[in-house]
Amino acid sequence: MSAKAYLSVSGDVKAALAAGKPVVALESTIITHGMPYPQNLSMAQEVEAVVRAHGAVPATIAIMDGRLCVGVSGEDLQRLAEEGHKAAKASRRDMAALLASGVMAGTTVATTMQIAALAGIRIFATGGIGGVHRGAEDSFDISADLEELGRTPVAVVCAGAKSILDIAKTLEVLETNGVPVLGFGTEDFPAFWARTSGFKVDQRLDTASDVAKLLAIQSDLNMGGVLIANPIPESDAWEAGAIEGFIAQALADAEAQGIKGKATTPFLLQRIFELTGGKSLESNIALVKNNAKVAAQIAVALSSQLASRPA
């Protein structure tokens, strides 16, 4: 059997793809591991509503009941949100085992990209990508997201890399993997809760149409993914120095408790949530919605451009 034999695509997503209409993929680890229930369910529904409001069809992706599910909604979305941290966290290496066992799993950026590409979805909105963890020179803890971006032809709209990471090394690995890093309306690479990280993007583009033009050419060249860095709205942003103090405390707590590997990011996000009195979660939700809006705009522009090409 081919990989597509494991796909389950919802009716509305399937119809949109068949008609060449814009579709935006959405990941599910932010639902299962990014925030608690019921905030995670409300956030997922609100993000889907943002995508629809800007002219695209949302396609939340997860692994459920031995299937690669594209367009999770209704009772299945409720079930996924309620499962929360009891669900697995699926990266590329886990997919076969999860399908074989039928275990429910939230999909990371890497796995969401893989499943989106399999379904024929070109645009994906998330919060922030994974990357090179601080201290990776000793731990070798580097997210599979970075390699996936280099080989899978899906454009990822995000608020940069999570501030808990080593952003300089993350950008170096992206360069090594041949991933274009675009700034949407900015020359500065954002750092999730902060609008700037102190590093620059490869190229600034100011309109969805300009981004779509580049993505169409990237696809023509049969190249891999593109990272579209979209800063958190100013009203919801943190000063880099302010959030860094909370990150340092969370990292120290993780080390003291022996937290390693794929458990690191969920632990750090939860600890920062506690240290900020919940304000980091409010910013997290705001940036995800903003990314969903921009991703929908780009998906609409790309769909229009592809439709206008000669047959």
SVG drawing of the C-alpha trace seen along z (x, -y; Angstrom):
<svg xmlns="http://www.w3.org/2000/svg" viewBox="-19 -47 48 49">
<polyline fill="none" stroke="black" stroke-width="0.4" points="0.0,0.0 1.0,-3.6 1.2,-6.2 -2.1,-7.7 -3.9,-4.5 -3.6,-5.7 -5.1,-9.1 -8.5,-10.1 -9.5,-13.5 -12.7,-15.2 -15.3,-16.0 -14.9,-19.8 -11.1,-19.6 -11.3,-17.0 -13.8,-19.1 -11.7,-22.2 -8.5,-20.5 -10.3,-18.9 -11.6,-22.4 -8.2,-24.1 -9.5,-26.2 -7.2,-27.5 -6.6,-25.2 -4.5,-25.8 -3.1,-22.9 -3.1,-23.3 -1.1,-21.2 -2.4,-19.4 0.4,-19.2 -0.6,-22.8 -4.0,-21.2 -2.7,-18.1 0.5,-19.5 0.5,-23.3 -2.3,-24.3 -4.8,-22.8 -8.4,-21.8 -10.8,-23.5 -8.6,-26.4 -7.1,-24.2 -10.5,-23.3 -11.6,-27.0 -8.3,-28.0 -8.5,-25.3 -12.1,-26.4 -11.1,-30.1 -8.1,-29.5 -10.2,-27.5 -12.7,-30.4 -9.9,-32.8 -8.9,-30.7 -12.4,-30.6 -13.0,-34.3 -10.0,-35.0 -11.2,-32.8 -9.6,-29.4 -10.6,-26.0 -8.9,-24.9 -7.5,-21.4 -6.5,-20.4 -4.2,-17.3 -3.8,-14.6 -3.2,-10.8 -6.3,-9.1 -7.6,-5.5 -4.8,-4.2 -5.3,-7.0 -3.6,-10.2 -6.6,-12.5 -6.8,-15.7 -9.7,-18.0 -10.3,-16.9 -13.5,-18.6 -16.6,-18.2 -16.6,-15.3 -13.1,-14.2 -11.7,-17.6 -13.4,-17.5 -11.9,-14.1 -8.4,-15.2 -8.6,-18.2 -9.9,-16.2 -7.1,-13.6 -4.5,-16.4 -1.1,-15.2 -2.4,-11.6 -2.1,-11.7 1.3,-10.9 3.4,-13.6 4.1,-12.4 7.2,-13.2 8.4,-11.5 10.0,-8.5 6.8,-7.7 4.3,-7.6 4.5,-3.9 4.3,-2.8 1.3,-5.0 -0.6,-3.9 0.1,-0.2 -1.0,-0.7 -4.0,-3.0 -2.8,-5.4 -4.1,-9.0 -1.4,-11.6 -0.9,-15.3 1.3,-16.1 4.3,-18.2 5.4,-20.7 7.4,-18.0 4.7,-15.4 2.0,-17.9 4.1,-19.0 4.5,-15.4 0.8,-14.6 -0.2,-17.9 2.1,-17.3 0.6,-13.8 -2.9,-15.3 -1.8,-18.0 -1.9,-21.0 0.7,-23.7 0.3,-26.1 0.5,-25.4 0.0,-27.7 1.5,-27.0 2.8,-29.0 6.5,-28.6 8.8,-26.0 11.1,-23.7 14.8,-24.1 18.2,-23.7 17.8,-23.6 20.1,-25.5 23.0,-23.3 22.6,-21.2 26.4,-21.1 26.2,-18.6 22.7,-17.1 22.4,-17.1 18.8,-18.0 17.7,-19.4 14.1,-19.3 13.1,-17.2 11.2,-20.2 14.4,-21.7 15.1,-18.7 11.5,-18.4 11.5,-22.0 14.4,-21.1 12.7,-18.3 8.9,-18.7 7.3,-21.2 5.0,-22.9 5.2,-26.6 5.1,-27.1 3.8,-30.4 5.0,-30.9 6.1,-33.5 9.7,-32.4 11.3,-29.9 10.3,-29.5 12.3,-31.8 13.3,-28.8 15.6,-27.7 19.1,-28.7 17.9,-30.8 21.3,-31.5 22.0,-27.8 18.4,-27.2 18.9,-29.7 22.3,-28.1 20.7,-24.7 17.9,-26.1 20.5,-27.6 22.4,-24.3 19.1,-22.5 18.4,-25.1 15.3,-26.5 14.4,-30.1 13.5,-32.2 11.1,-35.0 10.0,-37.8 6.3,-38.8 6.5,-42.6 9.7,-42.4 13.5,-42.2 13.9,-40.8 13.5,-37.1 10.9,-37.0 11.3,-34.9 7.7,-33.7 6.6,-35.9 9.1,-38.7 8.9,-40.5 12.6,-40.3 15.4,-37.9 18.4,-40.1 18.8,-38.1 17.7,-38.9 15.6,-36.9 16.8,-36.0 14.2,-38.2 11.4,-40.6 8.1,-40.3 5.2,-42.6 2.2,-41.1 0.5,-37.7 0.7,-38.0 4.5,-38.4 4.8,-35.4 2.6,-33.3 4.6,-34.2 7.8,-33.0 6.0,-29.8 4.8,-29.0 8.4,-29.2 9.7,-27.2 7.2,-24.5 8.2,-24.7 11.8,-24.1 10.7,-21.0 12.4,-22.3 11.5,-21.8 9.7,-23.9 9.7,-27.7 9.6,-29.3 7.5,-32.5 8.2,-34.4 5.3,-36.5 5.9,-38.5 3.4,-38.4 1.1,-41.5 2.7,-44.4 -0.2,-44.6 0.5,-41.0 4.3,-41.0 6.8,-40.7 10.1,-42.6 12.9,-40.1 14.6,-40.8 11.4,-40.4 10.6,-36.9 14.2,-35.8 14.1,-35.9 11.2,-33.5 12.9,-31.2 16.1,-31.0 14.1,-30.0 12.1,-27.4 15.3,-25.9 16.9,-25.7 13.8,-23.9 13.8,-21.5 17.5,-20.6 16.8,-20.1 13.9,-17.7 15.9,-15.8 13.5,-16.8 14.9,-15.8 14.0,-15.0 10.5,-15.5 9.2,-16.3 11.3,-19.4 9.2,-21.9 5.9,-21.0 7.5,-21.3 9.1,-24.7 5.9,-26.1 3.9,-25.0 6.5,-26.3 6.6,-29.7 2.8,-29.8 3.0,-29.3 5.8,-31.9 3.9,-34.6 0.6,-34.0 -0.9,-32.7 0.0,-35.8 2.3,-33.7 -0.7,-31.6 -2.7,-34.7 0.2,-35.8 0.5,-32.3 -3.1,-32.2 -2.8,-35.7 0.2,-34.8 -1.4,-31.6 -4.5,-33.4 -2.3,-36.0 -0.4,-33.3 -3.6,-31.6 -4.8,-34.9 -1.6,-35.4 -1.5,-31.7 -5.1,-32.0 -4.3,-35.2 -1.3,-33.5 -3.3,-30.4 -5.9,-32.5 -3.3,-34.4 -1.5,-31.2 -4.7,-29.5 -5.6,-32.6 -2.1,-32.6 -2.1,-28.9 -5.7,-29.1 -4.6,-31.9 -1.7,-29.9 -2.0,-28.5 -3.2,-24.9"/>
</svg>
